[in-house]
Amino acid sequence: MNSRISTPWVHAPGAEAETARSLHEFAMAFTSSPRGARLARRLVSHRLDAWGHPYGGRVNDTLTLITAELAANAVRHGHVAGRDFHVRLTHGTDILRVEVTDTRTERIPVLPDRQPPGDTESGRGLLIVAGLATRWAVAPREAAPGKTVWAELRLA
């Protein structure tokens, strides 16, 4: 039997306060396609560079990879025909936060309790996010159907 641990469906207390203290914010909608996911990843990396986290640096590489995984999941598992996914990036005093929102409520991400068996081509993205992010979770989308998967990276 394959046991799975579900990611908590939570509202992150204090997230609003951190956003209010954000030094920088970037938000954009992307087409729910591989091309949209690729553009989201590139624009987040570009924005981080503009905010002082250079290309090739630990912070830029880590948050870009987290964004790539969350955007790919939004396209693959959260796609609804005719609906975009949204990315929001905020830079607080000591935390970077990326949020990826899609319009599918019924497909909640699940973190496997171990590596997927064998050579399966899926199931590793959230393990990467969990390993790289300081914390992450899933929250219901506010004022519309869907969900937001968010991840935070604490700055040293």
C-alpha positions in Angstrom: 0.0 0.0 0.0 1.3 3.4 -0.9 0.9 5.8 2.0 0.7 9.5 1.2 0.8 12.5 3.4 -1.4 15.3 2.4 -0.2 18.9 2.5 -2.2 20.9 5.0 -5.0 23.0 3.4 -4.2 26.1 5.5 -4.5 29.8 5.5 -1.1 31.2 6.4 -1.5 33.4 9.5 0.6 36.5 9.2 1.0 36.3 5.4 -1.1 39.5 5.0 1.2 41.3 7.5 4.3 40.2 5.6 2.8 41.4 2.3 2.0 44.8 3.8 5.7 45.1 4.7 6.9 43.9 1.3 9.8 45.8 -0.2 8.9 44.7 -3.7 6.0 42.9 -5.4 5.5 41.3 -8.8 2.3 39.7 -10.0 1.2 38.5 -13.4 -1.2 36.0 -15.1 0.1 33.4 -17.5 -1.5 31.1 -20.0 -1.9 27.6 -18.6 0.6 26.0 -21.0 4.2 24.8 -20.9 5.1 28.1 -22.6 3.3 30.1 -19.8 5.1 28.1 -17.1 8.5 28.8 -18.8 7.7 32.5 -19.1 6.7 32.6 -15.4 10.0 31.0 -14.4 12.0 33.4 -16.5 10.2 36.6 -15.4 10.6 35.6 -11.7 14.3 35.1 -12.3 14.6 38.4 -14.0 12.6 40.2 -11.3 14.9 38.7 -8.6 17.9 39.9 -10.5 16.5 43.4 -10.6 15.8 43.2 -6.9 19.5 42.4 -6.1 19.5 38.6 -6.2 21.7 38.0 -9.3 21.4 35.3 -11.9 23.4 32.2 -10.8 23.2 33.2 -7.1 21.7 30.9 -4.5 18.6 32.9 -3.9 17.8 33.4 -7.6 18.5 29.8 -8.5 16.5 28.4 -5.6 13.4 30.6 -5.9 13.4 30.2 -9.7 13.4 26.4 -9.4 10.6 26.5 -6.8 8.6 28.7 -9.2 9.3 26.4 -12.1 8.0 23.4 -10.1 4.9 25.2 -8.9 4.1 26.7 -12.3 4.5 23.3 -14.0 2.1 21.8 -11.4 -0.4 24.5 -12.1 -0.3 23.8 -15.8 -0.3 20.0 -15.5 -2.7 19.5 -12.5 -4.5 22.8 -12.2 -5.4 23.5 -15.8 -8.9 24.6 -16.6 -9.6 25.3 -20.3 -9.6 29.1 -20.9 -8.2 30.0 -17.5 -4.8 31.4 -16.7 -2.7 30.7 -13.7 -1.3 33.6 -11.6 2.1 34.1 -10.1 2.8 36.6 -7.3 6.3 37.2 -6.0 6.9 39.3 -2.9 10.1 40.4 -1.3 9.9 41.2 2.4 12.7 42.3 4.7 13.9 38.8 5.3 11.6 36.5 3.2 10.9 35.9 -0.4 7.5 34.4 -1.2 6.1 33.0 -4.4 2.4 32.1 -4.9 1.0 30.2 -7.8 -2.7 30.2 -8.1 -4.9 28.1 -10.4 -8.6 27.6 -10.8 -8.9 23.8 -9.8 -10.2 23.3 -6.3 -10.5 19.6 -6.4 -6.9 18.7 -7.1 -5.0 19.4 -3.9 -1.2 18.8 -4.1 -0.1 15.8 -2.1 3.5 15.3 -0.9 4.6 11.7 -1.1 6.2 10.4 2.1 9.1 9.0 0.1 10.6 9.1 -3.4 8.3 7.9 -6.2 9.1 4.3 -7.2 11.4 3.5 -10.1 11.6 5.7 -13.1 8.2 7.4 -12.8 8.2 10.8 -14.6 6.1 12.6 -12.0 5.8 13.0 -8.3 9.1 14.7 -7.5 8.3 18.4 -8.0 6.8 18.9 -4.5 9.7 17.0 -2.9 12.0 19.5 -4.5 9.8 22.4 -3.3 9.7 20.9 0.2 13.5 20.4 0.2 14.3 24.0 -0.9 11.6 26.2 0.7 11.8 27.4 4.2 8.0 26.6 4.4 5.2 26.0 1.9 1.5 25.1 2.0 -1.7 25.2 0.0 -4.5 27.7 0.7 -7.9 28.2 -0.9 -8.0 30.9 -3.5 -9.7 34.0 -2.1 -13.0 35.2 -3.8 -12.8 32.6 -6.6 -12.6 28.9 -7.1 -9.2 27.4 -7.0 -6.1 27.2 -4.8 -2.8 28.9 -4.2 0.3 26.9 -3.6 2.9 29.1 -1.9 6.5 28.8 -0.8 8.8 31.0 1.2 12.5 31.3 1.2 14.1 32.9 4.3 17.0 35.2 3.4 20.2 34.6 5.4 
